[in-house]
Amino acid sequence: MCSGGWQCLLSCVYRKKLRSKFGLPKEPCADCCVHCCFGPLALCQEYVELKHSGLDHSKGWVGPPNCPPTAPPQFPPLMYR
C-alpha cells in the first residue's frame, strides 16, 4: 500500500516539520500513516498549506535568507606530472 519505502519515510519527516512550523493539527491520523496510505493527496495538501501561508512556489528554492551565495569548494589537482 505504501507508494515508495524511503519516499514515504522522508515525506513523513517533512510533513512533521511543516506541522511544527505552521502549528497544524495532527489530523486525521499520524503523519506516516497519511503519507503511506494517501501519498499524492498528502503532497497536494502540503502544497495548498504552503501556498496559503504566502510561499511563492514560482521562485523555487533560493537557499536560506540573508546568506550570500557560496562558490563550490576548490580542490588541488589529484595527479601531478
Buried (B, 14 or more C-beta within 10 A) or exposed (E): EEBEEEEBBEBBEBBBEBBEEEEEEEEEEEBBEBBBBBBEEBBEBBEEBBEEEEEEEEEEEEEEEEEEEEEEEEEEEEEEE
